[in-house]
């Protein structure tokens, strides 16, 4: 998944996310999820345990995730893509 649609969909549903800090995921998730080195198994486990054991963290990630997901829409994507094409064609 090159863009990060699965974590974005999860955030839109109020599900806390733990994602790798690689590719487009940091830009998509921002501070609305926990970012970990994809090669660091211990960091991944610690992040998952933190989400499972810390109710305040879960609530914060849910709230931030829902708000962040609202910034993304197909309408906005289409509009910005069209504008990019117009700039290139000019």
TIFI-641001 format. One record per residue (C-alpha): residue in one letter; z, x, y; residue number from 1. Coordinates in steps of 0.25 Angstrom, whole numbers, plus 5000, padded with zeros to 4 digits. Example, Ala and Ser with C-alpha at 12.3 -4.5 7.8 and 13.67 -1.06 7.14 Angstrom:
residues 2
+-------+------+------+------+-------+
| lokol |    Z |    X |    Y | lumlo |
+-------+------+------+------+-------+
|     A | 5031 | 5049 | 4982 |     1 |
|     S | 5029 | 5055 | 4996 |     2 |
+-------+------+------+------+-------+
end
This chain:
residues 90
+-------+------+------+------+-------+
| lokol |    Z |    X |    Y | lumlo |
+-------+------+------+------+-------+
|     X | 5000 | 5000 | 5000 |     1 |
|     X | 4995 | 5008 | 5012 |     2 |
|     X | 5001 | 4999 | 5023 |     3 |
|     X | 5014 | 4994 | 5018 |     4 |
|     X | 5012 | 4979 | 5016 |     5 |
|     X | 5022 | 4978 | 5005 |     6 |
|     X | 5034 | 4983 | 5013 |     7 |
|     X | 5029 | 4975 | 5025 |     8 |
|     X | 5028 | 4962 | 5017 |     9 |
|     X | 5042 | 4965 | 5012 |    10 |
|     X | 5048 | 4967 | 5026 |    11 |
|     X | 5041 | 4954 | 5030 |    12 |
|     X | 5049 | 4947 | 5019 |    13 |
|     X | 5062 | 4953 | 5023 |    14 |
|     X | 5063 | 4963 | 5012 |    15 |
|     X | 5068 | 4977 | 5015 |    16 |
|     X | 5059 | 4988 | 5012 |    17 |
|     X | 5060 | 5003 | 5007 |    18 |
|     X | 5047 | 5010 | 5009 |    19 |
|     X | 5041 | 5024 | 5008 |    20 |
|     X | 5040 | 5032 | 5021 |    21 |
|     X | 5025 | 5035 | 5018 |    22 |
|     X | 5012 | 5029 | 5022 |    23 |
|     X | 5012 | 5017 | 5031 |    24 |
|     X | 5026 | 5012 | 5027 |    25 |
|     X | 5034 | 5018 | 5038 |    26 |
|     X | 5025 | 5011 | 5048 |    27 |
|     X | 5025 | 4998 | 5041 |    28 |
|     X | 5040 | 4997 | 5038 |    29 |
|     X | 5046 | 5005 | 5050 |    30 |
|     X | 5061 | 5003 | 5051 |    31 |
|     X | 5061 | 4990 | 5043 |    32 |
|     X | 5062 | 4997 | 5029 |    33 |
|     X | 5067 | 5010 | 5023 |    34 |
|     X | 5057 | 5021 | 5022 |    35 |
|     X | 5059 | 5032 | 5011 |    36 |
|     X | 5051 | 5044 | 5006 |    37 |
|     X | 5043 | 5039 | 4995 |    38 |
|     X | 5046 | 5051 | 4987 |    39 |
|     X | 5061 | 5050 | 4989 |    40 |
|     X | 5066 | 5042 | 4977 |    41 |
|     X | 5081 | 5043 | 4982 |    42 |
|     X | 5077 | 5038 | 4996 |    43 |
|     X | 5070 | 5026 | 4990 |    44 |
|     X | 5082 | 5023 | 4982 |    45 |
|     X | 5091 | 5025 | 4993 |    46 |
|     X | 5083 | 5016 | 5002 |    47 |
|     X | 5082 | 5005 | 4992 |    48 |
|     X | 5097 | 5006 | 4989 |    49 |
|     X | 5100 | 5005 | 5004 |    50 |
|     X | 5092 | 4992 | 5005 |    51 |
|     X | 5098 | 4986 | 4993 |    52 |
|     X | 5113 | 4989 | 4997 |    53 |
|     X | 5113 | 4988 | 5012 |    54 |
|     X | 5112 | 4974 | 5017 |    55 |
|     X | 5111 | 4977 | 5032 |    56 |
|     X | 5100 | 4987 | 5029 |    57 |
|     X | 5092 | 4976 | 5021 |    58 |
|     X | 5094 | 4966 | 5032 |    59 |
|     X | 5089 | 4976 | 5043 |    60 |
|     X | 5077 | 4980 | 5034 |    61 |
|     X | 5074 | 4965 | 5032 |    62 |
|     X | 5075 | 4962 | 5047 |    63 |
|     X | 5067 | 4974 | 5051 |    64 |
|     X | 5057 | 4972 | 5040 |    65 |
|     X | 5054 | 4957 | 5044 |    66 |
|     X | 5052 | 4961 | 5059 |    67 |
|     X | 5043 | 4973 | 5055 |    68 |
|     X | 5034 | 4965 | 5046 |    69 |
|     X | 5032 | 4955 | 5057 |    70 |
|     X | 5025 | 4967 | 5065 |    71 |
|     X | 5014 | 4967 | 5054 |    72 |
|     X | 5004 | 4955 | 5053 |    73 |
|     X | 4989 | 4954 | 5048 |    74 |
|     X | 4986 | 4948 | 5061 |    75 |
|     X | 4991 | 4960 | 5068 |    76 |
|     X | 4984 | 4969 | 5058 |    77 |
|     X | 4971 | 4962 | 5060 |    78 |
|     X | 4972 | 4963 | 5075 |    79 |
|     X | 4975 | 4978 | 5076 |    80 |
|     X | 4964 | 4981 | 5066 |    81 |
|     X | 4954 | 4974 | 5074 |    82 |
|     X | 4959 | 4981 | 5086 |    83 |
|     X | 4957 | 4994 | 5079 |    84 |
|     X | 4943 | 4991 | 5075 |    85 |
|     X | 4940 | 4987 | 5089 |    86 |
|     X | 4945 | 5000 | 5094 |    87 |
|     X | 4937 | 5008 | 5084 |    88 |
|     X | 4924 | 5000 | 5087 |    89 |
|     X | 4925 | 5002 | 5102 |    90 |
+-------+------+------+------+-------+
end
